[in-house]
Amino acid sequence: MNDVYINLRETINSNYCVDSADGEKVYLLLKQVLSDGKNAQLSFEGIELVIAAFLNVAVGQLFKDFESNYVHTHLSAQDLHSDYQTLWHKTMHHTPHYYAHRDDIDKCISNIIEE
């Protein structure tokens, strides 16, 4: 199986993973790699700031397209600063639960907003 190395800094042309448009660009790239049955090695080398919203768009959306085990098996983070390990872990372990129960969660949110 081929591994595809993706350097985030080069892909988004920034040291900051904060923009949802950049996250969408990364998501589309990762989705293609995983759809091709390849492993994605996502490198955070040179990245100075990562926010949860970026990871939710870039990585979290993969769980709507693929089974959780598939994403965990085919996607890895490289060179991720220890300050952002918790964000990565939350995205990789909590997001699949959202997509597994998306309709129910969205319905509850709509009900709360309507009240």
CORFEN-V654538 format. One record per pair of residues at least 6 apart in sequence whose ideal C-beta (glycine too) atoms are under 7 Angstrom apart, sorted by sequence separation. I is the first residue (numbers start at 1). GAP is how many residues later the second one is. If there is no record, write none. Layout:
[[I & GAP] [I & GAP]]
This chain:
[[9 & 6] [34 & 6] [33 & 7] [98 & 7] [14 & 8] [63 & 8] [80 & 8] [8 & 9] [62 & 9] [12 & 10] [30 & 10] [77 & 11] [12 & 13] [62 & 13] [11 & 14] [12 & 14] [11 & 15] [8 & 18] [11 & 18] [72 & 20] [6 & 23] [34 & 28] [68 & 28] [4 & 29] [30 & 29] [17 & 30] [27 & 30] [15 & 31] [18 & 31] [23 & 31] [27 & 31] [31 & 31] [60 & 31] [15 & 32] [16 & 32] [17 & 32] [22 & 32] [26 & 32] [30 & 32] [34 & 32] [55 & 32] [59 & 32] [63 & 32] [15 & 33] [16 & 33] [17 & 33] [18 & 33] [20 & 33] [24 & 33] [42 & 33] [44 & 33] [55 & 33] [63 & 33] [4 & 34] [6 & 34] [8 & 34] [17 & 34] [20 & 34] [23 & 34] [27 & 34] [31 & 34] [40 & 34] [42 & 34] [44 & 34] [45 & 34] [50 & 34] [3 & 35] [4 & 35] [6 & 35] [8 & 35] [19 & 35] [23 & 35] [27 & 35] [39 & 35] [40 & 35] [41 & 35] [42 & 35] [43 & 35] [44 & 35] [52 & 35] [56 & 35] [60 & 35] [64 & 35] [1 & 36] [2 & 36] [3 & 36] [4 & 36] [5 & 36] [6 & 36] [7 & 36] [8 & 36] [9 & 36] [18 & 36] [42 & 36] [43 & 36] [44 & 36] [55 & 36] [63 & 36] [1 & 37] [4 & 37] [6 & 37] [9 & 37] [17 & 37] [20 & 37] [41 & 37] [44 & 37] [50 & 37] [1 & 38] [3 & 38] [5 & 38] [7 & 38] [9 & 38] [8 & 39] [56 & 39] [34 & 40] [34 & 41] [30 & 45]]
